[in-house]
Amino acid sequence: MKNNLLPIAKEGWNYVIGAVIAFIIFTFFDLNFLEFTAFLATLFFIFVFRNPEREYVIYQEDSVVSPVDGTVISIEELHSDEHKGYKVEIDSTYLNVALLRVPFTSTLQSVKVSRGAKLSAQSPLSNSINENAELTFTDIKSSNKMRVVHKLKQTFKSIDIDIIEGQNALQGARYGLMINGITTLYLPENFRLNVSLGSELRASDTLIGYFTNESKK
């Protein structure tokens, strides 16, 4: 996981440079329509790969911030044997900043990236075959744990994860990139939510909630 302070995320430079080269070539041959298309593509790539620096917000201990920019589209309380706690779904579009950020100071316990399709979320097959990445962050000191699943919608870019198992990470640090996808947070019973349905979130800025000392009864 490398800190990237450039205005464009490192994953986007090839796209931007390619569009600029195409623009120069089409301009040289006076291909006006293609020149204009390449110009629009350059602006598009600069926008979707933008990498704004955000002021580090200091929350109290055991706080969890949003790992993505987006809108909360679902909050569900789970009572299954597999997971007891909360499931929060966040929809990220092309209009949102694509950088992924660590939700709380922790160690990455596990990471699994499953390459696959990039179908629209409306497709009945998207849940089963679309590309996704599953990460589990753990605070060894307090035993707090959180699972994060990023799943692509219709897009041109694969998920990039720039963090490895066993790596320590600070809250708010960049760890990857996802353009146009849905992020699902699996939070434990001992968690107090600070967001509601329809909340607009900003990665590393928006407080999702807090781990509490006692499990929910």
C-alpha positions in Angstrom: 0.0 0.0 0.0 1.7 3.2 -1.3 0.7 6.7 -0.5 -0.3 8.6 -3.6 -0.6 12.3 -3.4 -0.8 13.1 -7.1 -4.1 14.7 -8.3 -4.8 11.6 -10.4 -4.7 8.1 -9.0 -1.8 6.0 -10.3 -4.3 3.5 -11.8 -5.6 6.2 -14.2 -2.4 7.6 -15.7 -2.4 5.1 -18.6 -6.0 6.0 -19.5 -5.3 9.7 -19.4 -2.1 9.5 -21.3 -3.7 7.3 -24.0 -6.5 9.7 -24.4 -4.1 12.7 -24.8 -2.0 10.8 -27.4 -5.2 10.0 -29.3 -6.2 13.6 -29.1 -2.8 14.8 -30.5 -3.0 12.2 -33.4 -6.5 13.1 -34.4 -5.7 16.8 -34.3 -2.7 16.2 -36.5 -4.8 14.5 -39.1 -7.6 17.0 -38.7 -10.2 14.4 -37.7 -12.5 16.8 -35.9 -15.1 14.4 -34.5 -12.5 11.9 -33.2 -10.4 14.8 -31.9 -13.4 16.0 -29.9 -14.2 12.5 -28.7 -10.6 12.1 -27.5 -10.8 15.4 -25.7 -14.0 14.3 -23.9 -12.4 11.0 -23.0 -9.4 12.8 -21.5 -11.7 14.9 -19.3 -13.7 11.8 -18.3 -10.6 9.9 -17.2 -9.3 12.9 -15.2 -12.6 13.1 -13.5 -13.2 9.4 -12.6 -9.5 8.9 -11.5 -9.3 12.1 -9.4 -7.4 11.6 -6.2 -8.3 14.4 -3.7 -6.4 14.8 -0.5 -8.7 14.8 2.5 -8.0 16.3 5.9 -7.6 13.6 8.5 -10.6 13.7 10.9 -9.8 12.6 14.4 -12.6 10.6 15.9 -12.6 8.9 19.2 -11.1 5.4 19.8 -13.0 2.5 18.1 -14.5 4.7 15.4 -15.1 3.4 11.9 -15.2 5.7 8.8 -16.6 5.0 5.4 -14.2 3.1 3.1 -15.9 4.6 0.0 -17.7 7.6 -1.4 -21.4 6.8 -2.1 -25.0 6.6 -0.9 -26.3 4.1 1.7 -29.0 2.1 -0.1 -29.6 -0.6 2.4 -29.3 -1.3 6.2 -30.1 -4.7 7.5 -29.9 -6.3 10.9 -28.6 -9.9 10.6 -29.3 -12.8 13.0 -27.9 -15.8 11.1 -25.3 -18.2 12.5 -22.9 -17.0 9.8 -23.1 -13.3 10.9 -24.9 -11.5 13.7 -24.8 -7.7 13.5 -25.4 -5.3 10.6 -25.1 -5.3 6.9 -24.8 -1.9 5.2 -24.8 -1.5 1.4 -23.2 1.6 -0.2 -23.8 2.5 -3.9 -20.9 4.3 -5.6 -21.3 5.7 -9.1 -19.0 7.4 -11.7 -19.7 10.7 -9.9 -18.1 9.5 -6.7 -14.3 9.5 -5.9 -13.1 6.0 -6.7 -10.4 5.6 -4.0 -10.9 3.0 -1.2 -9.8 3.9 2.3 -9.1 1.9 5.5 -12.2 2.1 7.8 -10.3 1.9 11.1 -6.7 1.5 12.2 -6.2 -2.2 11.9 -4.4 -5.2 10.4 -5.7 -6.8 7.1 -6.6 -10.3 8.2 -7.6 -11.6 4.8 -8.1 -10.4 1.2 -9.6 -12.2 -1.7 -10.1 -10.7 -5.2 -12.4 -12.7 -7.5 -12.1 -11.6 -11.1 -15.3 -11.8 -13.1 -17.9 -10.0 -15.2 -18.9 -6.3 -15.0 -22.6 -6.5 -15.6 -25.2 -3.9 -14.6 -26.6 -4.2 -11.1 -30.0 -4.8 -12.7 -28.8 -8.1 -14.2 -30.0 -11.2 -12.3 -26.5 -12.7 -12.8 -24.5 -9.7 -11.4 -24.6 -10.9 -7.8 -23.1 -14.3 -8.7 -20.6 -13.6 -11.5 -19.5 -9.9 -11.1 -16.0 -9.1 -10.0 -15.6 -8.6 -6.3 -13.0 -8.1 -3.6 -13.5 -9.2 0.1 -11.4 -7.9 2.9 -11.4 -8.4 6.6 -9.9 -5.8 8.9 -9.1 -6.7 12.5 -7.9 -4.7 15.5 -5.8 -7.3 17.3 -5.7 -5.2 20.5 -9.5 -4.9 20.9 -10.5 -7.9 18.7 -12.9 -5.7 16.7 -13.4 -7.1 13.2 -15.1 -5.8 10.1 -15.7 -7.4 6.7 -15.8 -5.3 3.5 -17.0 -6.6 0.2 -16.6 -4.5 -3.0 -18.6 -5.6 -6.0 -18.4 -4.0 -9.5 -21.4 -2.8 -11.5 -21.1 -2.0 -15.2 -17.7 -0.4 -15.7 -14.5 -0.4 -17.8 -12.0 -0.9 -14.9 -11.2 -3.8 -12.7 -11.0 -3.5 -8.9 -7.5 -2.6 -7.7 -6.4 -3.6 -4.2 -3.1 -2.3 -3.0 -2.8 -4.0 0.4 -1.6 -7.4 1.4 -2.6 -9.8 4.2 -1.0 -9.1 7.5 -0.3 -5.4 6.6 -1.0 -2.8 9.3 -3.0 0.2 8.0 -4.0 3.5 9.5 -7.6 4.8 9.4 -8.2 6.7 6.2 -5.2 5.4 4.3 -5.8 4.5 0.6 -5.8 0.8 -0.1 -7.3 0.5 -3.6 -9.7 1.8 -6.3 -13.2 0.8 -7.5 -15.1 2.7 -10.2 -18.9 2.2 -10.2 -19.7 -0.5 -7.6 -21.5 -1.5 -4.5 -19.7 -1.9 -1.2 -21.2 -4.1 1.6 -20.0 -3.6 5.2 -20.6 -6.5 7.6 -20.5 -5.0 11.2 -20.6 -7.0 14.4 -23.3 -6.9 17.1 -21.1 -4.7 19.3 -21.5 -1.8 16.8 -23.4 1.5 17.1 -24.4 2.8 13.7 -24.1 6.5 12.9 -25.7 6.5 9.4 -29.1 6.0 8.0 -30.8 5.0 4.7 -29.9 7.6 2.0 -26.9 9.0 3.9 -24.3 10.5 1.5 -20.8 9.2 2.5 -17.3 10.4 1.9 -14.4 7.9 2.3 -12.3 8.6 5.5 -14.5 11.7 6.3 -17.9 10.2 7.2 -18.3 8.4 10.5 -20.1 5.0 10.1 -20.2 4.4 13.8 -18.3 2.9 16.8 -17.4 -0.4 18.1 -18.8 -0.7 21.7 -17.3 -2.6 24.6 -20.2 -4.9 25.1 -21.9 -7.1 22.6 -25.5 -6.3 21.7 -28.0 -8.2 23.8 
